[in-house]
Amino acid sequence: MTSPEPALLELARTFAIATSFTDWQGRDLEISAETIRAVLTAMGVDADDPAAALEERERRTRSRLLPPCVVLREGQTVSVLVRLQQGEQFDLTLTLETGGTQRLLPPEVPESGAGRLGDVEVPLPPDLPLGYHTLSARAGDRTAESTIIVTPRWLGLPERLGDRSVWGFATQLYSVRSQQSWGVGDVADLTDLAVWSGAELGAGYVLVNPLHAAEPVAPLEPSPYLPSSRRFFNPLYLRVEEVPEYAQLDQDTRARVDKLARAVREELAGKDLIDRDTAWTAKRAALWAIHQVRRRAGREVDFRAYKRRQGEALRRFAAWNVIAIEHGNDYRSWPAPLQDVHSPEVARYVEAHEADLDFEMWLQWVLDEQLQRAQAKAVGAGMALGVMHDLAVGVHPGGADAWRNRDVYATGIHVGAPPDPYSQVGQDWNQPPWRPDKLQELAYRPFRELIADVLKHAGGVRIDHIMGLFRLWWVPADRPATEGTYVEYDHEALVGILALEAQRAGAVVVGEDLGVVPPFARDYLRERGILGTSILWFERDGSGAPIPAEQWRELCLASVNTHDLPPTAGYLAGEHVELRGRLGLLTRSVEEEAEADEADRNRWLDELRGRGMLDAGAGIDETIAALHTYLALAPSRLLGVALVDAVGDRRTQNQPGTDDSQYPNWKIPLSGPDQRPMLLEDVFRSERARAVARAVSREWTLSGD
């Protein structure tokens, strides 16, 4: 590894690439020249001659008549930079998103020398409404457009929440199976969980794992955080019997579909791990049969309208699925002509498979219907927010989003995380990052559409690793996670757009701001009304002592646990230390780690004992309930209860820093203390769950008590 020369350092800074960083142990580390060059190459920059690359960037910037977009906060006074050639006069017209235009009067164009460019700053009206507006410019024979994005100064919580705090369950939906689901928890199970917890326990929301789209055929990627597409949803979560056309099946077809259901339930009943492949193979066959049913006229109109609203993005997503069925779930292994979404070969392929394309789009439509119903039923049951979705950091490098938006993603780069206390060798998430320059050129349209879709039928969204809106750890694909670097994003634009779409949806936004987060980022998110995340075990002061719950943040979602830790029953037993030691994820001995971990846990348990909330010698169930009683002391507006904690589960859902060959991440079914799989019907009867709900509830009297 070599140190970068000054010209390379300047080039890196121009592209917002970090040349050094402070690690979790407080050490200032220099980024190697090799890593910086790899990252620049992924951005389309020739880093062999840094000086020439800087000149080319300056030339391209100055040749633009208008910037691709301008992002501002409502009421903010902002000027747009117009770059003119000698003697050019120009016109500017602003078209509002809601219609209506106005001409902007520019100041006098300054004198400029022959062949030079002149910069003119034109102020925008200070009273622009929230939304996406278009600024059009004409100068001589040149024309350009810029998107003007006006975002809320503050998001906060929806008015319907008032001044109260609410709690809700957080769960991995695939793990929450019922007697009627096909071996994997589905949207009907989500609906039932929301109605039960809202109507009988007083919950205000239910937070689920990302429901993003996976592959169309087995093998399916188990991680909900490595989807094929974040824009669309996973039809694995469909409840077959609740598709309206199921009721119209003829007798023979109905018998075949019901037989598929019985077979998959019998095969997967009581299995120790979630088997997505078996479940989806059967479910897909059943859905194909239902898709063949002639829809009534009104539903046909509805389907056509859905396709129009989703536009070309839906067709391209469907096209990826159809091609993947024949050529594999990773587009990088397809025949070269099919790897380009714009190629004539792709157009011909799609034309020849129009019926298959229609099926893929239909799956998204009926899933959209079921998600809409889940949110409506949740709110109808008394929930203040309803369903809160989770947004993954990125996508699979060979999936649908990476294919249909290929130019927006950096190639040869994986997103990950530098070493931290819980993954001391760093993490490589095997996801391509968005290129900041491409997002800006597209006026952030891919991000805008993504957020709008995930909030369409939701009362909130959790942004996994929200620091990704500020910076991401880029790791060259051929290097370990320790040899990456940070690349900065325009957080003013991304957070502003997030707030705009959430305000339009009447939703709350929770940012997962755990781990290595610069203090300014938390301050900025609070300033914009984005909630943070507080995990009890991590709320410590500089000396490692617990921060009293009364001093936690108000604008956050606070919980005892998170999906990247074992359930609290396992955590109290120190099982995560033994697991990480067995997997080689520690940088010190298991004994040292276990001793430090036990001391950390005991500090918290002593805090509870000192307040009279926990008796000496209390069992696991009593300790979990006491931790949630303590949680309710926090002023945090949202309180979270992991469903695994409510039922006494012990096994870790996900162990960061491992792959499927090391640990069965995202395959663990919801289970009881005996580690036997537990059905949703059992949850409804669980006294443990009711006890934890009572502990975290502040003002609610549970029905039946």
N, C-alpha and C positions, 0 to 999 in steps of 0.2 A: 504494500500500500504506500502510495506517495502523496506528498502534500501538494495541493493545487497552487499553480503560479498565479500572480496577481491578476492577469487578464482573465483567467478562468474564474477567479473569485468574483470579478466584476460582472462577468457574463451570468454567473449563477445568481447573483443578487438581482440582476435585471429581470430574471424569470422567476423571482421569489423562491429560489432554492436555498435552503439553509446551508451554510458552510461550516457551522458548528452547532452544538446543542448541549444542554445540561441534562445529564442522565438522572435516574431516580435516586442515585446516591450522592447527588450534588456535584458531580465531576463535570468539568467543561471539556468536551471531546470535539476534536476536529474531524470534519468529513473528508474522506480521501478523494483525490483527483479522479480515481476510477469510478467511484460512485457518482460524483457530480457529472462526469461525462456521460455515463449511462442514462442518467435522468434527463439531461439535455437532449440526448439522442431520441429518447422516448417522446420528447416534445417537438420533434422534427427539426432540431437545431444541430447544425454541423459544428461540433465543438472542437474539431481539429485545429481550427484557426479562430480563437476566441475574438480577436480584434475584428476580423472580417464578419463574424456573426453579429457582433454589436452594431457594425455599420449597416448591415442588411436589416436588422430589426428597426433601427432608426429610420431607414429609407421607407420601409413599409408603413411605419406609423405615420410619418409625415405625408404620405401620399393619399391618406384617407380624407375625404371631404368632411365626414362626420364620424364620431365614435360609434361602434355598433350598438351600444346602449348606454343609458345613464340611469342610475338608481339613486333616488333621493327619498327622504322622509317627508310626510305631509307637512306643508307649511314651510319647508326649507327653501331658502333662496339659493338657486344653483344656476350656473351658466354653462352652456354647451360650447365646446371648442370647435370652431369651424376653421379648416385649414384651406387657404386659398392660394392660387397662383397669382402671378403679377397681373394687376389690373382687373381681376375678376370681380364682377358684381354678383350678388346671389340673393335668392329668395328662400325663406323658410316658412313652412306651413305645418301647424300642429293639429293633428286629428285625434280627438278624444276617443277612448274605447267605447263610450256610449253614443258616439256620433257627434257631429258638429266640428267645425274647423275654425282656426284663427291664424292669421298671418302674423309672424313675429317680425318686428321692425329691428333690423340689426343696426348697431352703431356704425359710424363711418369706417370704411376699410382703411387700415393704416398703409402708409407707403412701404414698399419693399423693393429691394434691388432686383435687377434683371435675373430671371431664372430662380429667384428665391421664393419661398413660400411665406405667406403672411398668416398669422394666427389671429382670429377674431373670436372674442367671447360674447355670446349672445345669452342674456338672462332669460330663464324660463319664467312663466307667470307663477307667482308665489302661492296661488290658490288652486293649483291643479288638484282634481279629485283623485282618490285612491284608484289604482288600476294600471293598465298597460296602454300607453298612448303612442302614437307614431309621429315622429318629426321627419318631414321630407325637405330636402334641400336641392336646389338647382343652382349651379354656377357654370356659366358658359354651356358647354355641351355635356357637362358632368352632372350626374344625379346621385343621390344617396338617401338612405333612410336610417333612422336611429330609433330604437324603442326606448321610450321614457317610462320608467317604472316608478310609480309613487307608492310607497309602503307606509304602514302605520307606524307612528312613533312608539306605540305601546300596544301589546296584545293582552297580556294578563289572562284572567279567567272569564268565561262567558257570564253575562249578567244573570242568567238563570241560576247560577250557583250562589249568588248573593255573597254574604260574608262568611258563610259556613265552610267548614272543611268536610271532605267526604273520604271514605275509604273504599277499596275495591280489591278483588282477587286478581292476582297475576298468575297466568298459567301458560304452559305449552299446550296448545289446543290438540295437537296430534296425540298427546298422551292421555287425554281425557275422553275415554271411550264409554259408550253406553251399550245397552242390550241391542239397540237398533242400529248403531253405526257399524260400518263394514271394517272393523279391525283397527280403525284410525279415527280419532276424534274429528268431528265435522262441524259445519255451521249450525246444524240443528242442535248439536250438543252445546255449542256456544250459546245459542239462544236460550236453551233450558237452564244453563248455568247462570246466565245473566238474569233471567226472570226469577229463579229461585233466590239468588243472593240479593237481588234488588227488592223483591216483594217480601221475603221472609227474614232477611238478615239486615236490611237497610243499607246495602252496598250502593255506592254511587256510580260505579263503573266496573268493567272487567277488562283487564289488559291482557292481550294475547300476543304470542310470538308473531313474527312476520308471516303473513299468509301469501307471500309472493309466489309467482308461478315457478314451477319446477319443470323437469323434462316431460315430454309427452308420453314416453314409454320407458319401461324399466331398462337399465337400473336408474332409480331416482336418487338424486343427491339428498342425503338425510338432513343436512344442515339447512334450517330455514334462513340462515344468514349468508348462504351462498346460492342465491336463486338464479334461475335462467333469466327472469325479468322482474324488476321491481315495479314496473308500470302496471302489470297485469297480475291476476290472482291465480292460485293453485286449485284446479278443479278436483284435486284429491279431497278437498274439504266439502264437496257437494254432498248433500243427502239425496240419494237417488229417488227415493219414494216421494220426496217433496217437490220434484219437478212436475209442473201441472200436467204435462202430457203423459206421465206415468199412469194416470187414472184412465187414459184413453187407449191403453195397449189392448190388443186383442187377447183372447184367452191364452193362446199358445205362447205368444211373446211374453205376456205377463208371467206365465209359468217359468219360462227360461230365465227371466230377470230375477224372479224370486229364488230360483234354484241357485243362481250365482251368489245371491246374498247369503243363503243358508250355508253354502259350501265355504265361503270365505270366513264367515263367523265361526263355523266349526273348526276350520283349520287354524285360525288365529286365536281362538278362545284360550285364555290362560297363558299364552306365550309370554316369555320373559322379556322379549324385545319387540318393538314396533316393526312390523314388516310392511313397509310402504309398497314394495313391488307387487306382492301378492294382492294387497287391497286394491291398488290402482288398476292392475290388469283386469280384475273382475269388474270393477266399477266402470272402467272405460268401455268394456264390452256392453254392459247394461245401458250406459248412456248413449252409445251409438244406436242401440235398438230404439230407445226413446226418441232420439233425434229424427228417426224416420217417420214418426207420427205426424200427420198433417196438422198444422197449427190452425186454430180458428183465426178468422180474419183480423180481429183486433190484436191478437198476439203477434201475428205476422207483421202488422204495422209497427208494433212496439220493437220487434227485433230489427227491422230495417232502420228505425230511428236510432236505436242503440249503435248500429254499425256506422251510421252517418256521424254521430257524435264522436265516436272514437277515431274515425277517419283512417288515414293511411297507416298510423301506428298499429292499429288492430290488425289490418291486413298483413302487415309485415311480420308482426308477432305470430300470426296464424301460419304464414308462409314458412317461418323458421320451424315451427312445430311439424308441419307436413313434410318438409325436407328431412328433418331429423329422424322421422320414423323410418325412412329408407336408408339414410346415410350416417346415422349416429347422432348422439346428443351433444357432440362438440363440433361446431362448424369448422374449426381449424383442420379437421380431418376430412372434410368434404372434398369432392372434386373442385379444382381451383375456380372454374367459372361460377359455381354455386356459392362460393365464399363471399362474392360481391353482391350485396342486396340490389344493386342497380343494374346488374348485368342482364343482357337479353336472355341468357339461359335460365335465370331465375324467373323472369316474366313468362317464359314458355312453360316452365315447370308448374308454375302456379295455375296457368290457364288450363293445363292438362289435369289438374287435381282440384278443380273448383269445388266439388262436393266435399272433399276432405277439408278444404279451407273453410267452408261454411260450417262444418262440424266444430272446428277449433274456435271459431268466432261465437258459435252458439253456446259452447261451454262457458265462455266468459260472460255471456248474457244471462244465462240461468244462474250462474254463480253471483253475478251482480244482484239479481233479484233476491237470492237467499241472504246475502249480506245486508241488503236494504231492510229485509224483514227482521233480521236479528237486531239491528239498531232500533227499529221502530218498537219491537217487543221489549227491548231493554228499557227504553225511555218510558214506554207504557206501563212497565212494572214499577216505576217510581225512581229509576236511576236519573241522577242529575246530568250525567255525561253519556252513559251507555257504553258502547264498545270503544276501547282505545286500541288502535292498531300500533304496530311496531315497524319502523322503517330500518331495513338493514343498511349497512355502510356501502355495500357494493354488490356486484353481480359475478356470476361465473364467467371466466374469460372466454369460454366457447359457447355461451348461451345466447338467447334471443336478443337481449338488449345490446350486448357487445357486437352482435352481427348487424342489427338494424341501425345502430348508431356507431358504427365502427370508427368513424373519423373523430368521434368525441373522446374516445378512450386512448390512453397511453399504452403502447405495446411494449412487451419485454419488461414490464414492471408489475409488481404485486403490492397491494396495500397490506400493511401490517402494523406492528407496534414495537417500539424499542423495549428493551428489558424493563421490567417493573417488579415489585415485590412478589407478585403472584405468578409471574411467568418470567423467570430471571434469565432466560435465554432468548427473550424476544418472541414475537409472533409474526408468522407469515400467513395471511388470510387467503392467499391465492385469488385475489380479485384485482382486476385492472382499474386504476383510478381514472376519473374524469380529468381531462386536460383543462386547466383553468382558462387558457387562452381560447380554446374552442367553445367553452361555455359562454364566455363573453361575446364571442362572434355571433353566437346563436341567440343572443339576448336571454340566455338562461332558459330557453324554451323547454329542453328536456327536463330540467329540474322543476319548472313551473307545472308542467303536465303531470309529473310524478306526484308532487304534493297534492295537487287538486284531486287526482284519482284516489289516493290513499285516504283522503279525508271525505270522500263523497258520501259514505255511509258510516260516519264515525263521529264520536264526540271528542276525540282527541287522538294525538299521535305521539308516540315515544320515538325520539331520534336516537338510534343506537350510535354511540361514539360521536356525539354532536361536535366534538372537536374537529371532525372531518369537514365541517363548514368553515373552519378557520385554517386548518392545516392537516395534512395526511403524511404518514410515514411511508415513503416510497422505497421499495426494496427491489433492486435489480433482480430479475428472475433467477439468475445463476449464482446468487450470493445469499449468505445466511441473513436472518432478520436483523442481526446486530450491525450489518453493513449498509443500512439504509440512510435516508435523510428526510427531513421535513420539506414539504412543498406547501406554500401558503396559497389560500384561496381568498377571494373577495368576500369576506364574511358580512360586510355591510349589505352586499347584494343578496347573498344566499339567505341570511337570517331575515332580511327585509321581505323577501319573496315568501319565505316560510310564514312569517307573521301575516302577510297579506292574504294568502290562501286560507290560513286558519281562521282569520277574522271573517272571511266570506263564508266559511263553513260553520261558524259559531263553535269552534273547537279550541281546546287547550293544547299546548305543545309542551312536552316534557323532554328536556335534553339529558341524555346520559353523560354526565360530566365527571365521571370517575377517572381514577388513574392520574397520569401526568397531564395536568391542565394548568396553564398559566393563570395567575390570579386575574389578569385583565379580562380573560375570556368569560369567567364567571360574572365579573362586574358588568361586562357588556350585555350578556344574556339577561341579567336581572334588569338592566336599563331598558331592554326591549320587551320585557314582560314574558320571557321564556322561562319556564320552570326548570330548576335543576334537579339533581338526584342525590339523596342522602341515604346511605346504607349504615345502619346502626354500628356495625363492627368497624367501619372506617371513620366514624366521627370522633376524631381524637385531636387533642391540642399538640403543640410542638414537643411536649415531653412524653407523648403517648397516652396521656390520661384521657378518659372519656369526657367528651363535651356534654354537659347536661342537656337533656332533650329540650328544655325550655329555651336554650340558646341556639337551636338549629334554625335553619333558614325557613322563613314563612313561604317563600315562593319556590316550593320544591315538592317532589314526590318522595316521601320518606318511607323506608321499609326496613325490616330486619335483614332481609335477604335479597339476593339477586340470582339470576339463572346461571351466572358464571361461578357461583359458589355452590357447595352441596346444600341440600335442605338443612335447616337448622338442627334437626335431630342428629344428622351426620356431622355437622360442623362442631357441635358441642362435644362430640366424641373424638374430634381431631382426625376424622377419616380423610380429609382433604390433604393433610400432610403426608400420611402414609401413601395415598394414591400418587401424589406428585413425586414422592421419593421413588416409588416403584417405576414411574415413567421417566425418570431421569430429568425432571424439570426443576431441581433445586441446585443452588450453587454452594450450599453448605450441607452438612450431614443431616439425616433425618432426625437424629437425636437433638441436634441444636435447633432445628426448625420446630420440632414438636415442643421443646421447652419454651421457646419464645412465643409460640402460638398459644400454648396453655396459659402463659402469663398474660397475654393480651385478652384472652377470653375471661380470665378470672377478674381482670380489672372491671369488665362490664358486669359480671355477676356480682362483684362486690358493690358496684354502684346500685344495683337493684336491691341487694340485701340491706344496704345502708338506708334505703328509703322504705324498708319494710314491705317490699313487693315480692320478695323471694325468701322462703325459709331455708335454713341450712338443711342439706340432705334432700331437697326437692327433686322429684323425678323429671324426666324429659318433658312430659306433657305439661307439668306445672311450670317448668322453666320457659317453655315456648309461650305459654299464655302470659307469663309475667313479662317477658320481653315485649309482647304486643301491648300490654297495659302501659308499660313504660313508653312505648312508641307514641301512644295517644297523648302523652304530655307535650309533644312537640307542637309548635304553632304551624307546622307545615300544612298547606291547604289540601294536599292529597296524601293519603296514607295507603300503603300497599301491603297486602298480605299474600305471600306466595302460597298457592293452593297446596303445594307439597308440604308446607309447614302446617297448614290447617288440618291435614289428615295424618301427619306423623311420618311422612315418607323420609327415607334416609339416603337414597342413591343420587349421585350427582348427574344432572341432565347433560352438562357440558363441562369438559375439562379443557380450558384454553391451552393452546400450544400443542395439541395432539391431533392426530388424524384417526380415521376409522380403524386402521390396523392396530392402534394403540389402546383405544377406548371407544365404546359404542356411543359416541356423542349423538344426542338428539334421537335416541332410540329407546329411551327408558320410559316404560308406561307408568302412569300414576299408580302408586302402590301405598299400602298401609305400612305400619311399623314392622310387620312381619315380612316385608318386601314382596308380598304377593300382590299381583295386579288388582287394582280396585276400579270398579265401574262407577259411572256418574251417579247411578241410583244409590250406590253405597255412600257416596259423598253426601247426598241429600239426607241420609239417615245418621250421619256422623256426629256424635256428640263432641268429638274433638274440634271439628270445624265450627260448631256453634260456640264452643268455649272460646276459641280464638276470636271469632267475630264479636262476642260480647266484650272481650278484652280490649279490642281496638276501637269499638264503637264509643262515641262520646255522649250521644244523646238518644240513642235508639233503644227501644225495648223490643227484644226479639219475640216474634210471635210464638206462643206456646209456653212462654216463661211466666 
